[in-house]
Amino acid sequence: MVQRRTGDDVPDLAATWAPEAGVAAAVLLVGAYEAATTSVYAGERPELAGAALLTALAVLLCRRAPSASLAIAWLLAGMHLLWGVQPMFVELSLVAVMFGTARWGRVPTVLAGGLSVPLVVVVGVAVLVGQGYDTFAVSPIGQRISDLYYASSTGGVATGLVAAGTVLAAPWLAGLTVRFALRARDSQASQTIAEEETAAAVRATEQAREIARLRDEQARLARDVHDVVGHSLAVILAQAESAQYLPADDPARLKQTMATIASSARSSLQDVRQVLSASGTPATTRPLDTLVDGVRAGGHEVVLRELGTVRPLPPELEVTAYRVLQEMLTNAVKHGRRDEPVFVERHWPEDSLSDELRIEVRNVAASGGDAAGQGLDGMRQRLAAVGGRLDVRRREEDAGTTFTATAWLPLGPR
């Protein structure tokens, strides 16, 4: 697909080529004047004009196409060496070509520019030998410069050639110096930008970690509040429902039930306050059996079995065991049958080869209910955080659908 140049591109293009174009135009004017005023045969004047034109073209391309510019300079050298075209002093402007090859050329062009310095001296010797020592004294400009040169104490062919080599080598070395200086500056700027980007990435990573930490904290608080409030409300609801079936002539039992409801509510409120406190540490001072006692107080039959040797739990595992059992009992109360017992088993490791505490809750689901409950994801996350796991199974029996939730908590070595 061909892209058309828009009107907006023309000013940019002109501004890009403006410096070289101005210098090339000045070189062309000087070269035209020198070609017009040189004392030569009429047939040689177009050759000089062509040399002036090639010199201006080489200067024009020294920045945008340094390799092409150097090739044009060598074409001029070939014209002088092979065709006998007289050198022109305007060709001294080719120092811009030497600078351009070192400053903007690729590595081969830079090397070719450097090798051109001694080769120009060789070509100069060949031209002088072939055309004589008065080669440059053919125009008013050349005659004036030649007179000034030979009037100085440094006049001489060898000295002139060395001076010419120096004139060409100096801009090449200057271009090389500018090239490496700008490259070092760009490298420093790139390093600064990279360091800034790295610092920004570190800040973004830290911010993302902080956001993730806050979200994890929020999720943990949500799970804790869900467990505390869900369990307490389920127990309170069970106690309130059982109070409806108490005999009207037994106010003592009714008062005891209401006292149990109030105690469950206070306990729940205390747990919620501790969960939402600055420390965020849930209540773990009450033993696991208090959860079973609360469910029993609500009118549910709970069969508790404790197997193995009881060990003291680290705080983190104590929290996890408490919350997992709390959620298991909540599901059993909410979704289980009231006329069927809830079986709770805690199996502690009996020897050093076993390092897991197994907590199992089994109950019969109410008609149309799902005894597995809705807090399974929260329990799995809690257990996974300490290296534990959860398994929930459903089995059809004569009494109905039985759900068994089993949690394993790693205890570590004794």
Summary of the structure (lengths in Angstrom):
residues: 414
radius of gyration: 48.7
end to end distance: 77.1
largest distance: 145.2
contacts: 1247
relative contact order: 0.06
helix: 65%
strand: 10%
